[in-house]
Amino acid sequence: MRVEAIHLNKHYKKVHAVNDLSFTIEPGRVTGFLGPNGSGKSTTMRLMLGLDSGSGQTMFDGKPLTDHSPVTRVVGAHLDAKFFHPKRTAYAHLRMLGAEAGVTKERVHEVLKLVGLETVAKKRPGAFSLGMGQRLGLASAILADPQVLMLDEPANGLDPQSIQWMRDFLRHYASLGRSVLVSSHLLSEMELLADDLVVIAKGTMIAAEPMQQFLNRASGGSVLVRTSDSRRLAQALEAQGLTLVATGVDELRVPDVSTDRVGHIAFAAGVPILELQAERASLESVFLELTEDGQEYRVGGAQ
Amino acid sequence: MIAALTYEWRRLWSVRSTIVVSVLYLVLIGLIGGLPLFLDKNGPTQSWLGLYSASSNILGMIVLSVVAAQSFGHEYRYGLIRLTLTEFPKRERVLFAKIDVLGVYYLLMMVAGWSVLGLIGALAPAGRISADAEGLSMAGGKLPDLWQILAWGWGYVLIAFAVTLITRNLALGIVLPMVTAIVVENIIAGLASLAKGRLDWFVNIMPFRNGDAWLSGNTDLVQPGLVYFAWVVAILLIATIRFHKSDA
């Protein structure tokens, strides 16, 4: 199911929390939602679900959410790891949430088993850890097997095994043709998970594009080449007008060039290549570069 | 709408506090109605209506108002309202479902309360309960009819429900109506009596005094009832508007 957020706006008195955001979440893909703290990610998600008042529209397959029934078959949302009554058992919590879509008891048990909470199904979640709360939140979201998943920081508090499990789960979920929107501060995790990115800062759109396209925005991508004859290779590359940086005895870094071009030049010069590697910018470096001015709450202590 | 009702019904009964409050209400009503019969075995003969009117004691309504306040109180306290409104984006559906389920719960508790009182009446010492006895309230006035008790209590429960929705605070939803009914209105009425009649108009439009007057049957039956239920409708209307306009 295709989800279109169209001109979303939200004001809090003098603060423009969400400023004319428009983007699309495509089916079959995981869309990462990035932004610094206070950038408006959670507010945007709430606007999309109609929980907050603001302007703009969100269309689910061309229709607003209110025109769908049952809604929980369309969208499942996990907005906070603590959205449960501490005295209502995990099982009862899911039974309640399953009412709209007519979710069976068997399905509730199935989902609890899937997220690893089966053994605590009849326990009160007041004493759950943050990670267990996240699992319960995810269970709530996927309970009715929705076409769209919207998850706000679902990896917070999860151990590495659980994060890997969640990544695999969400990728599998998207591979079934479902749409997944995930916000996260774990950029390395997002780099492994997301196909597309929506990046905002101070409520304003920075980028909405495929991951690779976003990474290509980085200034200064380079190629690392290891050879048994670095002197001859350096001469050949400089003859082609390229600048070099020697990083080791037999290793060179060549900025602003593709691996293909370095390979061809080395081949023409008859220099053996032992290793050729494109040094891609990380999601973190591009994200920090692009959102540098859009940070709402800056860390002031470090010099 | 059935789905919203099912959701709300499951929400209501899946927390232990609903059971605790329900039992507490029944015990309290039993004590209010039964204690005078059993402690004073030689007292005057009581009518059945007099016994059933124990359910018009405000303490019982305060206990039931806890469940009413929890309808939205728990939702806002624990953030569940966002899950609820994601599932049911049409807010009026949530509101109607909550009022409907609360109404059914209230009706069940009233009937259960009367059943407890009926049992107590059946077990009461000989001569303490009679169908022929004249029914008078504790204040010596006319006893309210059962439908009046039902309507008055429903009004009180709805006020607690609406105040919680307006304030988004569970405790305030319980405490504000209780303090207003038991303390604030009496203080205002006391102070107004010093004003040589200039503040009588204000005393005459206070909600709970009018509710009590309507229930006691000592004054004109219609006017205090209208004032009381006008307050109920007004507070509910404010709550409805706030629920529709505000962020979840």
Interface residues (C-beta under 8 A of the other chain):
Chain A: R46 L49 G50 L51 D52 S53 L65 T66 P70 V71 T72 V75 A77 L79 D80 K82 F83 F84 H85 P86 K87 R88 T89 A92 H93 R95 M96 L97 A99 E100 A101 G102 S140
Chain B: A3 A4 T6 Y7 R10 R11 S14 V15 R16 S17 H74 Y78 G79 L80 R82 L83 L85 T86 E87 F88 P89 K90 K245 S246 D247 A248
